[in-house]
Amino acid sequence: MAFAGFIMLLVALLEAIALMQAALNELDIERFYFWSLTASVIAGLPIVLW
């Protein structure tokens, strides 16, 4: 069960990184900031949930 949760977090992190790339390609700094913040929170969740 916990393994599936970590896989879901990994998928969410990869999606956030893809959206960061899209925002950078469009030079949308506000969206890039939002998605980088989101990716940082997602990346920190396993340590908090452990």
C-alpha positions in Angstrom: 0.0 0.0 0.0 2.8 2.5 0.9 4.7 1.6 -2.3 1.7 2.6 -4.4 1.6 5.9 -2.6 5.2 6.5 -3.4 4.6 5.7 -7.0 1.7 8.2 -7.1 4.0 10.8 -5.6 6.6 10.1 -8.2 4.1 10.4 -11.0 2.9 13.7 -9.6 6.4 14.9 -9.3 7.2 14.0 -12.9 4.0 15.8 -14.0 4.9 18.9 -12.1 8.4 18.9 -13.7 6.8 18.6 -17.2 4.6 21.5 -16.4 7.6 23.5 -15.2 9.2 22.9 -18.5 6.1 24.0 -20.4 6.0 27.2 -18.3 9.7 27.9 -19.0 9.1 27.4 -22.8 6.3 30.0 -22.7 8.5 32.3 -20.5 5.7 32.3 -17.9 7.6 33.0 -14.7 4.6 32.9 -12.4 3.5 29.5 -13.6 7.1 28.3 -13.4 7.3 29.5 -9.8 4.0 27.8 -8.9 5.0 24.5 -10.4 8.5 24.6 -8.9 6.9 25.2 -5.5 4.5 22.3 -6.1 7.3 20.0 -7.1 9.3 21.0 -4.0 6.3 20.1 -1.7 5.7 16.8 -3.5 9.4 15.9 -3.3 9.4 16.6 0.5 6.3 14.6 1.2 8.0 11.1 1.5 10.2 12.4 4.3 7.3 13.9 6.2 5.1 10.8 5.7 7.8 8.3 6.5 
